[in-house]
Amino acid sequence: MQEEPRKGGAAPARSYRLHGTVVEARPLEPALYLVATPIGNLGDITLRALETLAGADVLACEDTRVTRVLLDRYGIATRPYAYHEHNADEVGPKLVAALDNGKSVALVSDAGTPLVSDPGYRLGHLALAAGHKVVPIPGASAPLAALVGSGLPNDAFLFAGFLPAKDKARRDRLGELARVPATLIFFESPHRIGATLAAAADVLGGDRPAAVCRELTKTFEEFRRAPLAELAAHYEANPQVKGEIVLVIGPPSAEVPPDSADVDALLAALLRDLPAGKAATEAARQTGLPRRELYQRLVRMKAGDGD
């Protein structure tokens, strides 16, 4: 929020435009409203979201230029103020102060549902700690849109945000999630999707089903569904990728856990040719056991050899 909300004078009209008709927005009770906005197609806004954006005393957003496009589309005069990770320490307390003064505050992200992989979590925490009501206004969500369009099991799923950028940390994280009995959902950048798929194929197994969901709800929306190894090969051959991406990976197949003696024999064989870290990664791929657990077993094995 670059400036304080206006004091005195005429307040902006609390209305929105829908199919050419101006609709008056009802007053909002003091609270922090977390408003989901479209992830691409502006037609995906909900009526409740429009009424909240039009009726709020204060509207906070990641980027005022992005939010202004949405507001102009629906004739909403509310003035947005910037709240993002770079100014959260300064602006967050001001927004809570507005709540303290009996104002209604609406928060939106650039796209989708606030608090999901964005700094809105910090504001929600501050508001709750100060004793204020927090009201979710549900709507568009990229992880859920990708999940239902992926064709993968959706009875249990885990949204894991962004994977680490560095290869070792990325592989370690994938190893931690390898045996989670649920479909995995990640955000990924277009310039890293190829490397992420290659790492996922190595750690989770190349035959594990997955879907790369790109530009959801937008003009060039694409779902590419295939085993991880096939997807990794595609993006290795076609590295020029554009747009926002959600990666969905199916759950592990139900298998009988390998015998402990067999695991130790495999680790010993791998350790003859590979350093401990790579041996653990390969063993995790072959057995489906957590990489961290296998690495700890390798450390104990090596310590025992030194006795």
C-alpha positions as CSV (number, residue, x, y, z in Angstrom):
1,M,0.0,0.0,0.0
2,Q,1.9,3.0,-1.3
3,E,-0.5,5.5,0.4
4,E,-3.0,5.5,3.2
5,P,-6.7,5.0,2.2
6,R,-8.5,8.3,1.4
7,K,-9.9,10.2,4.3
8,G,-12.9,12.4,3.9
9,G,-14.4,13.4,0.6
10,A,-16.6,11.2,-1.7
11,A,-16.0,7.5,-1.3
12,P,-15.7,5.5,-4.5
13,A,-19.0,4.0,-5.8
14,R,-19.5,0.6,-4.2
15,S,-20.8,-1.2,-7.3
16,Y,-19.8,-3.5,-10.1
17,R,-20.9,-4.1,-13.6
18,L,-22.3,-7.4,-14.8
19,H,-23.5,-7.9,-18.4
20,G,-24.0,-4.2,-18.8
21,T,-26.0,-3.8,-15.6
22,V,-24.6,-1.8,-12.6
23,V,-25.1,-3.8,-9.3
24,E,-24.8,-2.1,-5.9
25,A,-22.5,-3.9,-3.5
26,R,-23.7,-4.4,0.0
27,P,-21.6,-3.1,2.9
28,L,-19.1,-5.6,4.4
29,E,-18.6,-6.2,8.1
30,P,-15.1,-5.5,9.3
31,A,-12.9,-8.5,8.5
32,L,-10.0,-9.6,6.2
33,Y,-11.5,-11.1,3.1
34,L,-9.3,-13.5,1.1
35,V,-10.7,-13.3,-2.4
36,A,-9.9,-15.8,-5.1
37,T,-9.5,-14.3,-8.6
38,P,-9.3,-15.8,-12.1
39,I,-6.1,-17.7,-13.0
40,G,-6.5,-16.7,-16.6
41,N,-10.0,-16.4,-18.0
42,L,-11.5,-13.3,-16.4
43,G,-15.0,-14.9,-16.7
44,D,-14.1,-17.2,-13.9
45,I,-14.7,-14.6,-11.2
46,T,-17.5,-15.4,-8.8
47,L,-20.4,-13.0,-8.0
48,R,-19.5,-13.1,-4.3
49,A,-15.9,-12.1,-5.2
50,L,-17.2,-9.1,-7.3
51,E,-19.4,-7.9,-4.5
52,T,-16.5,-8.2,-2.0
53,L,-14.0,-6.3,-4.2
54,A,-16.6,-3.6,-4.8
55,G,-17.7,-3.3,-1.2
56,A,-14.3,-3.5,0.6
57,D,-13.0,-0.3,2.3
58,V,-9.4,-1.3,1.4
59,L,-8.3,-3.6,-1.4
60,A,-4.7,-5.0,-1.2
61,C,-3.1,-6.9,-4.1
62,E,0.2,-8.2,-5.3
63,D,0.4,-5.9,-8.4
64,T,-2.0,-3.0,-8.8
65,R,-1.6,-3.1,-12.6
66,V,-2.7,-6.8,-12.8
67,T,-5.6,-6.3,-10.4
68,R,-6.7,-3.1,-12.2
69,V,-7.3,-5.1,-15.4
70,L,-9.8,-7.2,-13.5
71,L,-11.4,-4.3,-11.7
72,D,-11.8,-2.3,-15.0
73,R,-13.4,-5.4,-16.7
74,Y,-16.2,-5.3,-14.1
75,G,-16.5,-1.5,-13.5
76,I,-15.2,-1.6,-9.9
77,A,-13.8,1.8,-8.8
78,T,-12.1,0.5,-5.6
79,R,-8.5,1.7,-5.5
80,P,-6.1,-1.2,-5.0
81,Y,-2.9,-0.9,-2.8
82,A,0.2,-3.0,-3.3
83,Y,0.9,-5.7,-0.7
84,H,3.7,-8.2,-1.7
85,E,6.7,-10.0,-0.3
86,H,8.9,-6.9,-0.7
87,N,6.7,-4.6,1.3
88,A,4.9,-7.0,3.6
89,D,6.7,-5.9,6.8
90,E,5.7,-2.3,6.2
91,V,2.2,-2.6,4.7
92,G,1.0,-5.6,6.7
93,P,0.7,-3.7,10.0
94,K,-1.1,-0.8,8.1
95,L,-3.7,-3.3,6.9
96,V,-4.2,-4.7,10.3
97,A,-4.6,-1.1,11.6
98,A,-7.4,-0.6,9.1
99,L,-9.1,-3.7,10.6
100,D,-8.5,-2.3,14.1
101,N,-10.4,0.9,12.9
102,G,-13.4,-1.1,11.8
103,K,-12.6,-1.3,8.1
104,S,-13.2,-4.2,5.7
105,V,-10.0,-5.3,4.0
106,A,-10.0,-7.5,0.9
107,L,-6.8,-9.3,-0.3
108,V,-6.2,-10.7,-3.7
109,S,-3.2,-12.3,-5.4
110,D,-2.3,-11.8,-9.1
111,A,-4.2,-15.0,-9.9
112,G,-6.0,-17.7,-8.0
113,T,-6.5,-18.1,-4.2
114,P,-4.6,-15.9,-1.8
115,L,-2.2,-17.5,0.8
116,V,-1.5,-20.4,-1.6
117,S,2.3,-19.9,-2.3
118,D,2.1,-16.2,-1.8
119,P,2.8,-13.7,1.0
120,G,-0.9,-13.5,2.0
121,Y,-0.2,-16.1,4.6
122,R,1.6,-13.5,6.7
123,L,-1.3,-11.1,6.6
124,G,-3.8,-13.7,7.5
125,H,-1.6,-14.7,10.5
126,L,-1.3,-11.1,11.6
127,A,-5.1,-10.5,11.3
128,L,-5.9,-13.7,13.3
129,A,-3.3,-12.8,15.9
130,A,-4.9,-9.4,16.3
131,G,-8.3,-11.0,16.9
132,H,-9.9,-10.2,13.6
133,K,-12.2,-12.3,11.5
134,V,-10.8,-13.9,8.3
135,V,-13.3,-14.8,5.6
136,P,-12.3,-16.9,2.6
137,I,-14.1,-16.1,-0.7
138,P,-13.4,-19.2,-2.8
139,G,-13.0,-19.4,-6.5
140,A,-10.3,-20.3,-9.1
141,S,-7.4,-22.4,-8.0
142,A,-4.6,-23.6,-10.3
143,P,-3.7,-26.7,-8.3
144,L,-7.3,-27.9,-8.3
145,A,-7.9,-27.1,-11.9
146,A,-4.7,-29.0,-12.9
147,L,-5.7,-32.0,-10.7
148,V,-9.2,-32.4,-12.1
149,G,-7.9,-32.0,-15.7
150,S,-4.9,-34.3,-15.3
151,G,-6.8,-37.6,-15.3
152,L,-4.9,-38.7,-12.3
153,P,-6.3,-40.1,-9.0
154,N,-7.9,-37.3,-6.9
155,D,-9.1,-39.1,-3.9
156,A,-6.0,-38.0,-2.0
157,F,-3.5,-35.3,-3.1
158,L,-0.7,-33.2,-1.8
159,F,0.1,-29.7,-3.0
160,A,3.8,-29.2,-2.5
161,G,4.3,-25.7,-4.0
162,F,7.6,-25.1,-5.8
163,L,10.4,-27.6,-5.8
164,P,13.9,-26.3,-4.9
165,A,15.8,-24.8,-7.8
166,K,19.1,-26.7,-7.2
167,D,19.3,-30.2,-8.5
168,K,20.4,-32.0,-5.3
169,A,17.9,-30.2,-3.1
170,R,15.2,-30.9,-5.7
171,R,16.0,-34.6,-5.8
172,D,16.2,-34.8,-2.0
173,R,12.7,-33.3,-1.8
174,L,11.3,-35.6,-4.4
175,G,12.9,-38.5,-2.4
176,E,11.0,-37.3,0.7
177,L,7.7,-37.4,-1.2
178,A,8.3,-40.6,-3.2
179,R,6.2,-42.8,-1.0
180,V,3.4,-40.4,-0.1
181,P,0.2,-42.3,-1.0
182,A,-1.3,-39.4,-2.9
183,T,-1.1,-37.5,-6.2
184,L,1.5,-34.8,-6.0
185,I,1.0,-31.3,-7.3
186,F,3.8,-28.7,-7.9
187,F,4.1,-25.3,-9.4
188,E,7.0,-25.0,-11.8
189,S,8.6,-22.4,-14.0
190,P,8.8,-23.0,-17.8
191,H,12.6,-22.8,-17.8
192,R,13.0,-25.5,-15.1
193,I,10.2,-27.9,-16.1
194,G,12.6,-30.1,-18.2
195,A,15.1,-30.5,-15.4
196,T,12.4,-31.2,-12.9
197,L,10.8,-33.9,-15.0
198,A,14.3,-35.5,-15.5
199,A,14.9,-35.5,-11.8
200,A,11.3,-36.8,-11.0
201,A,11.8,-39.7,-13.5
202,D,15.1,-40.6,-11.9
203,V,13.8,-40.4,-8.3
204,L,10.2,-41.5,-8.6
205,G,10.5,-43.9,-11.6
206,G,10.1,-43.1,-15.3
207,D,6.9,-45.1,-15.6
208,R,5.0,-43.1,-13.0
209,P,2.1,-41.3,-14.6
210,A,2.1,-37.5,-14.7
211,A,0.6,-34.4,-16.4
212,V,2.1,-31.1,-17.3
213,C,-0.7,-28.5,-17.2
214,R,0.2,-25.3,-18.9
215,E,-1.6,-21.9,-19.2
216,L,-4.7,-23.1,-17.4
217,T,-8.0,-21.4,-18.5
218,K,-6.1,-19.3,-21.0
219,T,-6.1,-19.3,-24.8
220,F,-3.3,-21.8,-25.2
221,E,-4.2,-24.1,-22.4
222,E,-2.5,-27.5,-22.7
223,F,-2.5,-30.8,-20.8
224,R,0.3,-33.1,-21.7
225,R,-0.3,-36.5,-20.0
226,A,2.3,-39.3,-20.1
227,P,4.8,-41.3,-17.9
228,L,7.5,-39.1,-16.4
229,A,10.2,-40.5,-18.6
230,E,8.2,-39.7,-21.7
231,L,7.5,-36.2,-20.5
232,A,11.2,-35.6,-19.6
233,A,12.2,-36.7,-23.1
234,H,9.7,-34.4,-24.7
235,Y,10.8,-31.3,-22.8
236,E,14.5,-32.2,-23.3
237,A,13.8,-32.1,-27.1
238,N,11.5,-29.0,-26.8
239,P,13.1,-26.8,-24.2
240,Q,11.5,-23.5,-25.3
241,V,8.5,-23.5,-23.0
242,K,6.3,-20.6,-22.2
243,G,3.5,-19.9,-19.7
244,E,2.6,-20.9,-16.1
245,I,2.9,-24.6,-15.3
246,V,1.4,-27.0,-12.8
247,L,3.0,-30.4,-12.6
248,V,0.8,-33.3,-11.4
249,I,2.4,-36.7,-10.6
250,G,0.3,-39.8,-9.8
251,P,0.7,-41.7,-6.6
252,P,3.1,-44.6,-6.2
253,S,1.8,-48.1,-7.1
254,A,1.0,-50.3,-4.1
255,E,3.9,-52.7,-3.7
256,V,5.1,-55.1,-1.1
257,P,8.1,-53.5,0.8
258,P,11.4,-55.2,-0.1
259,D,13.1,-57.5,2.4
260,S,15.6,-55.7,4.6
261,A,18.4,-58.0,3.7
262,D,17.7,-57.5,0.0
263,V,17.8,-53.7,0.5
264,D,21.2,-53.9,2.3
265,A,22.6,-56.1,-0.5
266,L,21.4,-53.6,-3.1
267,L,23.0,-50.7,-1.2
268,A,26.3,-52.5,-0.8
269,A,26.3,-53.2,-4.6
270,L,25.5,-49.6,-5.5
271,L,28.1,-48.3,-3.0
272,R,30.9,-50.1,-4.9
273,D,30.3,-47.8,-8.0
274,L,28.6,-44.7,-6.7
275,P,29.0,-42.2,-3.9
276,A,26.6,-42.5,-1.0
277,G,24.2,-39.8,-2.1
278,K,23.8,-41.2,-5.6
279,A,23.6,-44.7,-4.3
280,A,20.7,-43.7,-2.0
281,T,18.9,-42.0,-4.9
282,E,19.2,-45.0,-7.1
283,A,18.1,-47.4,-4.3
284,A,15.1,-45.2,-3.7
285,R,14.2,-45.4,-7.4
286,Q,14.5,-49.2,-7.4
287,T,12.8,-50.0,-4.1
288,G,10.4,-47.1,-3.6
289,L,11.8,-46.5,-0.1
290,P,12.5,-42.9,1.1
291,R,15.9,-41.7,0.0
292,R,16.7,-40.2,3.4
293,E,16.1,-43.6,5.1
294,L,18.3,-45.3,2.6
295,Y,21.1,-42.8,2.9
296,Q,21.1,-43.2,6.7
297,R,21.3,-47.0,6.2
298,L,24.3,-46.4,3.9
299,V,26.0,-44.2,6.5
300,R,25.5,-46.9,9.2
301,M,26.9,-49.6,6.7
302,K,30.0,-47.5,6.0
303,A,30.5,-46.8,9.7
304,G,30.3,-50.6,10.4
305,D,32.9,-51.3,7.7
306,G,35.3,-49.0,9.6
307,D,34.9,-50.9,12.9
